[in-house]
Amino acid sequence: MKNKRGQIFSGILVLITVAMCLLSIGIYLEQQRGVQSSLVSPLVVLEVRDNLTVFEMREKELILSSLDSVDVDFGSDEFLDEFRDEFVSGLKQDSKMKDFIFSDLVWKGDKLKRGSFNEDAFLGNVVYGSALSSIDSSKITFGRGKIGKALELRALNVSQVNFAVDFSFDFDREYLIRKVGRGYVVEAVKNA
């Protein structure tokens, strides 16, 4: 009889242990299902970064096409002025580039709303202002002024616990343009 009590007791302990393990797994799975609704996805941050990369590729293409449109000799101030005019007018016509610049735009700490300012003047005077460019006989330094983006990232389901995340970054770029033979070489030399 003594042996039978030990077997029954050990069987009860095994059943209690299995029940506790199943309960722990069930609670874990239920919590994991609810966590997705209260966490912020980094997808928006990655999309903005990818869009910046695409914007900078389009910017280089526009620089090269604007350089080819200029009829003045390389190295003169007139060349730089004509190049900047061609570049800014090409940028004003490219809706995708403008959308990237002006969506969630922050300048000098203030979030700017589209339509509340002259976008064309902002492009020519602030983003690609003449003070950001210089030329000598062998190269042009062409820059994009420091502007930024600011977003508030929220979880998909805000009915539960929600931790909003503020996301912001500033970006600028400086290009070094050299004439090589009949063409041009554009190199990015500075990026914030």
Residue frames as qw, qx, qy, qz and C-alpha x, y, z in Angstrom:
[[0.000, 0.881, 0.473, 0.000, 0.00, 0.00, 0.00],
 [0.335, -0.737, 0.077, 0.582, 2.78, 2.39, 0.75],
 [0.359, -0.103, 0.577, 0.726, 4.02, 2.18, -2.83],
 [0.163, 0.627, 0.684, 0.335, 0.59, 2.91, -4.30],
 [0.140, -0.909, -0.265, 0.288, 0.31, 6.23, -2.43],
 [0.350, -0.546, 0.353, 0.674, 3.65, 7.36, -3.83],
 [0.296, 0.193, 0.717, 0.601, 2.59, 6.49, -7.36],
 [0.039, 0.804, 0.582, 0.115, -0.71, 8.35, -7.03],
 [0.257, -0.852, -0.065, 0.451, 1.00, 11.40, -5.49],
 [0.346, -0.339, 0.501, 0.717, 3.67, 11.51, -8.21],
 [0.231, 0.452, 0.734, 0.451, 0.94, 11.19, -10.88],
 [0.067, -0.903, -0.408, 0.114, -0.95, 14.13, -9.33],
 [0.329, -0.696, 0.192, 0.608, 2.28, 16.19, -9.31],
 [0.343, 0.012, 0.655, 0.673, 2.86, 15.43, -13.01],
 [0.109, 0.694, 0.656, 0.276, -0.71, 16.49, -13.86],
 [0.200, -0.903, -0.196, 0.326, -0.35, 19.73, -11.85],
 [0.385, -0.474, 0.392, 0.687, 2.99, 20.46, -13.54],
 [0.281, 0.277, 0.707, 0.587, 1.55, 19.86, -17.04],
 [0.007, -0.838, -0.542, -0.059, -1.48, 22.04, -16.23],
 [0.281, -0.823, 0.005, 0.493, 0.76, 24.88, -14.98],
 [0.374, -0.215, 0.550, 0.716, 2.95, 24.66, -18.12],
 [0.185, 0.518, 0.705, 0.448, -0.10, 24.79, -20.38],
 [0.135, -0.901, -0.377, 0.169, -1.48, 27.74, -18.40],
 [0.354, -0.642, 0.218, 0.644, 1.85, 29.61, -18.72],
 [0.315, 0.057, 0.661, 0.679, 2.00, 28.97, -22.48],
 [0.073, 0.717, 0.658, 0.219, -1.62, 30.14, -22.88],
 [0.210, -0.890, -0.175, 0.366, -0.98, 33.37, -20.96],
 [0.382, -0.415, 0.419, 0.711, 2.19, 34.03, -22.98],
 [0.259, 0.304, 0.711, 0.579, 0.40, 33.56, -26.31],
 [0.030, -0.847, -0.531, -0.027, -2.47, 35.81, -25.25],
 [0.288, -0.801, 0.026, 0.524, -0.04, 38.56, -24.20],
 [0.377, -0.191, 0.557, 0.716, 1.90, 38.30, -27.46],
 [0.195, 0.579, 0.689, 0.390, -1.29, 38.73, -29.46],
 [0.134, -0.926, -0.341, 0.085, -2.09, 41.93, -27.56],
 [0.483, -0.541, 0.165, 0.669, 1.43, 43.35, -27.67],
 [0.404, 0.254, 0.533, 0.698, 1.27, 43.98, -31.42],
 [0.002, 0.817, 0.475, 0.326, -1.50, 46.51, -30.94],
 [0.369, -0.911, -0.090, 0.160, 0.38, 48.58, -28.38],
 [0.596, -0.369, 0.325, 0.634, 3.82, 48.67, -30.04],
 [0.338, 0.825, -0.109, -0.439, 4.85, 51.18, -32.69],
 [0.879, 0.278, 0.280, 0.268, 6.08, 49.75, -35.95],
 [0.339, -0.594, 0.301, 0.665, 9.43, 51.08, -37.25],
 [0.563, 0.429, 0.607, 0.361, 8.13, 50.69, -40.80],
 [0.176, 0.963, 0.204, 0.018, 7.43, 54.43, -41.20],
 [0.335, -0.805, 0.364, 0.327, 11.01, 55.29, -40.21],
 [0.577, -0.107, 0.682, 0.437, 12.38, 52.82, -42.75],
 [0.445, 0.693, 0.522, 0.222, 10.07, 54.20, -45.46],
 [0.001, 0.990, -0.024, -0.139, 11.25, 57.76, -44.80],
 [0.448, -0.588, 0.547, 0.393, 14.87, 56.64, -44.99],
 [0.566, 0.224, 0.697, 0.379, 14.22, 54.78, -48.26],
 [0.296, 0.880, 0.364, 0.080, 12.39, 57.83, -49.65],
 [0.195, -0.898, 0.249, 0.306, 15.39, 60.00, -48.74],
 [0.530, -0.259, 0.671, 0.449, 17.68, 57.64, -50.67],
 [0.463, 0.549, 0.627, 0.302, 15.40, 57.77, -53.72],
 [0.066, 0.979, 0.151, -0.122, 15.14, 61.57, -53.41],
 [0.323, -0.742, 0.420, 0.411, 18.94, 61.91, -53.38],
 [0.540, 0.069, 0.705, 0.455, 19.26, 59.70, -56.47],
 [0.318, 0.786, 0.493, 0.196, 16.71, 61.88, -58.28],
 [0.167, -0.943, 0.055, 0.282, 18.55, 64.97, -57.02],
 [0.463, -0.420, 0.573, 0.529, 21.81, 63.75, -58.60],
 [0.455, 0.414, 0.685, 0.390, 20.00, 63.05, -61.89],
 [0.117, 0.940, 0.321, 0.010, 18.52, 66.55, -61.84],
 [0.333, -0.782, 0.282, 0.445, 21.95, 68.05, -61.12],
 [0.484, -0.123, 0.671, 0.548, 23.43, 66.26, -64.14],
 [0.334, 0.634, 0.619, 0.321, 20.58, 67.22, -66.47],
 [0.058, -0.972, -0.153, 0.171, 20.75, 70.85, -65.26],
 [0.420, -0.590, 0.429, 0.540, 24.51, 70.94, -65.89],
 [0.458, 0.176, 0.702, 0.516, 23.97, 69.70, -69.43],
 [0.198, 0.827, 0.515, 0.106, 21.40, 72.47, -70.05],
 [0.218, -0.868, 0.041, 0.445, 23.82, 75.31, -69.27],
 [0.707, 0.632, 0.135, 0.288, 25.43, 76.98, -72.29],
 [0.051, -0.945, 0.292, -0.137, 27.97, 79.17, -70.44],
 [0.575, 0.440, -0.629, 0.284, 31.62, 78.16, -69.91],
 [0.794, -0.454, -0.384, 0.130, 32.29, 76.09, -66.79],
 [0.599, -0.133, -0.281, 0.738, 33.96, 77.99, -63.94],
 [0.020, 0.325, 0.051, 0.944, 32.21, 81.34, -64.30],
 [0.198, 0.179, 0.596, -0.757, 29.67, 82.88, -61.94],
 [0.569, 0.217, -0.213, -0.765, 27.18, 82.97, -64.80],
 [0.501, 0.082, -0.845, -0.165, 27.53, 79.21, -65.12],
 [0.116, -0.135, -0.836, 0.520, 26.63, 78.75, -61.44],
 [0.352, 0.250, 0.265, -0.862, 23.65, 81.13, -61.67],
 [0.602, 0.206, -0.462, -0.618, 22.30, 79.44, -64.80],
 [0.403, 0.037, -0.912, 0.065, 22.85, 75.98, -63.29],
 [0.060, 0.178, 0.717, -0.671, 20.99, 76.90, -60.07],
 [0.486, 0.259, 0.012, -0.835, 18.10, 78.40, -62.07],
 [0.588, 0.164, -0.682, -0.402, 17.84, 75.24, -64.21],
 [0.279, -0.015, -0.914, 0.293, 18.03, 73.00, -61.15],
 [0.194, 0.220, 0.569, -0.768, 15.41, 74.87, -59.11],
 [0.572, 0.250, -0.165, -0.763, 13.02, 75.13, -62.07],
 [0.538, 0.119, -0.808, -0.208, 13.42, 71.38, -62.70],
 [0.133, -0.089, -0.851, 0.501, 12.76, 70.70, -59.02],
 [0.372, 0.203, 0.272, -0.864, 9.62, 72.85, -59.07],
 [0.648, 0.213, -0.410, -0.605, 8.26, 70.68, -61.89],
 [0.466, 0.085, -0.879, 0.056, 9.04, 67.36, -60.15],
 [0.620, -0.512, -0.073, -0.590, 6.05, 66.67, -57.91],
 [0.897, -0.228, -0.360, 0.116, 7.59, 63.59, -56.25],
 [0.536, 0.152, -0.353, 0.751, 10.67, 65.49, -55.10],
 [0.192, -0.443, 0.090, -0.871, 8.56, 68.39, -53.87],
 [0.780, -0.430, -0.268, -0.367, 6.24, 66.01, -52.02],
 [0.803, -0.127, -0.420, 0.404, 9.21, 64.47, -50.22],
 [0.295, 0.249, -0.274, 0.881, 10.60, 67.84, -49.19],
 [0.295, -0.346, 0.050, -0.889, 7.31, 69.37, -48.04],
 [0.761, -0.382, -0.458, -0.256, 5.66, 66.39, -46.34],
 [0.750, -0.588, -0.228, 0.198, 6.10, 66.67, -42.54],
 [0.506, 0.548, -0.148, 0.649, 8.58, 69.53, -43.10],
 [0.522, -0.786, -0.172, 0.284, 10.35, 71.10, -40.11],
 [0.516, 0.546, -0.064, 0.657, 12.51, 74.17, -40.55],
 [0.094, 0.435, -0.399, 0.802, 14.27, 75.94, -37.68],
 [0.017, 0.066, 0.829, -0.556, 12.22, 73.94, -35.19],
 [0.504, 0.292, 0.257, -0.771, 8.82, 74.87, -36.64],
 [0.418, 0.245, 0.856, 0.181, 6.58, 72.40, -38.45],
 [0.209, 0.320, -0.245, -0.891, 5.43, 74.01, -41.71],
 [0.589, 0.410, 0.660, -0.223, 2.10, 73.17, -43.31],
 [0.324, 0.177, 0.631, 0.682, 1.82, 72.96, -47.06],
 [0.033, 0.720, 0.541, 0.434, 0.03, 75.95, -48.53],
 [0.368, -0.869, -0.246, 0.221, 0.90, 78.25, -45.62],
 [0.285, -0.705, 0.328, 0.561, 4.02, 79.61, -47.36],
 [0.589, 0.702, -0.258, -0.306, 5.43, 80.11, -50.85],
 [0.921, -0.144, 0.335, 0.136, 6.91, 76.71, -51.67],
 [0.723, 0.582, 0.053, 0.368, 8.77, 77.85, -54.81],
 [0.031, 0.873, -0.290, 0.390, 10.49, 80.69, -52.96],
 [0.730, -0.560, 0.373, -0.117, 11.33, 78.31, -50.11],
 [0.935, 0.151, 0.206, 0.245, 13.03, 75.93, -52.56],
 [0.568, 0.671, -0.020, 0.476, 15.07, 78.66, -54.26],
 [0.042, -0.814, 0.262, -0.516, 16.00, 80.70, -51.19],
 [0.618, -0.571, 0.439, -0.315, 16.20, 78.23, -48.28],
 [0.948, -0.047, 0.314, 0.016, 16.60, 74.65, -49.45],
 [0.762, 0.237, 0.251, 0.548, 18.89, 75.45, -52.40],
 [0.065, -0.969, -0.063, 0.228, 19.89, 79.00, -51.52],
 [0.588, 0.742, -0.198, 0.254, 22.67, 80.76, -53.43],
 [0.247, -0.792, 0.502, -0.244, 24.81, 81.01, -50.27],
 [0.850, -0.232, 0.469, -0.066, 25.10, 77.21, -50.25],
 [0.846, 0.413, 0.221, 0.254, 26.87, 77.14, -53.63],
 [0.152, -0.831, 0.342, 0.411, 30.26, 78.30, -54.83],
 [0.859, 0.476, 0.121, 0.147, 32.35, 77.88, -57.97],
 [0.252, -0.725, 0.447, 0.459, 35.96, 78.10, -59.02],
 [0.400, 0.562, -0.539, -0.484, 37.69, 77.16, -62.26],
 [0.242, 0.234, -0.936, -0.102, 37.78, 73.42, -61.50],
 [0.209, -0.304, -0.920, 0.129, 34.76, 72.63, -59.33],
 [0.397, -0.480, -0.147, -0.768, 31.34, 73.65, -58.05],
 [0.078, -0.111, -0.853, 0.504, 30.20, 73.15, -54.49],
 [0.445, -0.305, -0.380, -0.752, 26.42, 72.80, -54.49],
 [0.058, -0.008, -0.850, 0.523, 24.45, 72.36, -51.28],
 [0.447, -0.551, -0.569, -0.416, 21.02, 71.60, -49.91],
 [0.176, -0.516, 0.389, -0.743, 20.23, 73.51, -46.73],
 [0.092, -0.036, -0.924, 0.370, 19.36, 71.80, -43.47],
 [0.608, -0.211, -0.130, -0.754, 15.70, 70.94, -43.27],
 [0.125, -0.146, 0.929, -0.316, 13.97, 68.23, -41.30],
 [0.571, -0.258, -0.604, -0.493, 11.02, 65.94, -40.90],
 [0.201, -0.156, 0.723, -0.642, 8.95, 65.24, -37.79],
 [0.608, -0.188, -0.611, -0.470, 6.37, 62.51, -37.36],
 [0.499, -0.311, 0.600, -0.542, 4.45, 61.01, -34.48],
 [0.428, 0.097, -0.869, -0.228, 4.35, 57.24, -34.71],
 [0.622, -0.197, 0.379, -0.657, 1.32, 55.53, -33.15],
 [0.286, -0.039, 0.957, -0.022, 0.31, 51.93, -32.65],
 [0.207, -0.185, -0.743, -0.609, -2.35, 50.36, -34.85],
 [0.479, -0.593, -0.621, -0.182, -4.82, 49.74, -32.01],
 [0.104, 0.407, -0.355, 0.835, -4.89, 52.68, -29.63],
 [0.671, -0.521, -0.227, -0.476, -7.70, 51.28, -27.46],
 [0.868, -0.345, -0.244, 0.262, -5.14, 49.47, -25.35],
 [0.482, -0.712, 0.137, 0.492, -1.92, 50.77, -23.83],
 [0.627, 0.696, 0.154, 0.313, -0.28, 53.00, -26.43],
 [0.502, -0.598, 0.134, 0.610, 3.19, 54.49, -26.42],
 [0.503, 0.857, 0.098, 0.058, 3.44, 57.19, -29.08],
 [0.692, -0.264, 0.209, 0.638, 6.92, 57.83, -30.40],
 [0.240, 0.927, -0.042, -0.284, 8.10, 61.17, -31.82],
 [0.780, 0.066, 0.369, 0.500, 10.41, 60.71, -34.77],
 [0.242, 0.960, -0.020, -0.139, 12.41, 63.56, -36.25],
 [0.735, -0.170, 0.285, 0.591, 15.61, 64.02, -38.18],
 [0.172, 0.878, -0.133, -0.426, 17.42, 66.79, -40.03],
 [0.786, 0.127, 0.442, 0.413, 19.12, 66.30, -43.35],
 [0.229, 0.882, -0.194, -0.365, 21.27, 68.34, -45.68],
 [0.870, 0.143, 0.330, 0.338, 23.71, 67.49, -48.42],
 [0.033, 0.837, -0.321, -0.441, 26.67, 69.02, -50.18],
 [0.880, 0.349, 0.273, 0.171, 27.81, 67.97, -53.63],
 [0.252, -0.626, 0.449, 0.585, 31.15, 68.50, -55.33],
 [0.743, 0.603, 0.285, -0.051, 30.77, 68.84, -59.09],
 [0.313, -0.558, 0.512, 0.572, 33.79, 68.58, -61.39],
 [0.698, 0.621, -0.117, -0.335, 34.01, 68.75, -65.16],
 [0.560, -0.318, 0.717, 0.266, 35.77, 65.72, -66.61],
 [0.286, 0.122, 0.747, 0.588, 36.22, 65.83, -70.36],
 [0.216, -0.279, -0.430, -0.831, 32.84, 66.59, -71.88],
 [0.576, -0.525, -0.589, -0.214, 30.85, 65.33, -68.86],
 [0.266, -0.651, 0.335, -0.627, 30.51, 66.00, -65.17],
 [0.538, -0.106, -0.792, 0.266, 31.19, 64.02, -62.00],
 [0.452, -0.622, 0.026, -0.639, 28.91, 64.60, -59.01],
 [0.531, -0.016, -0.760, 0.374, 30.12, 63.44, -55.60],
 [0.537, -0.771, -0.217, -0.267, 28.35, 63.73, -52.27],
 [0.459, 0.390, -0.514, 0.610, 30.87, 65.15, -49.81],
 [0.071, -0.104, 0.604, -0.787, 28.76, 65.98, -46.77],
 [0.524, -0.412, -0.589, -0.457, 25.57, 64.62, -45.28],
 [0.271, -0.404, 0.514, -0.707, 24.15, 65.38, -41.84]]
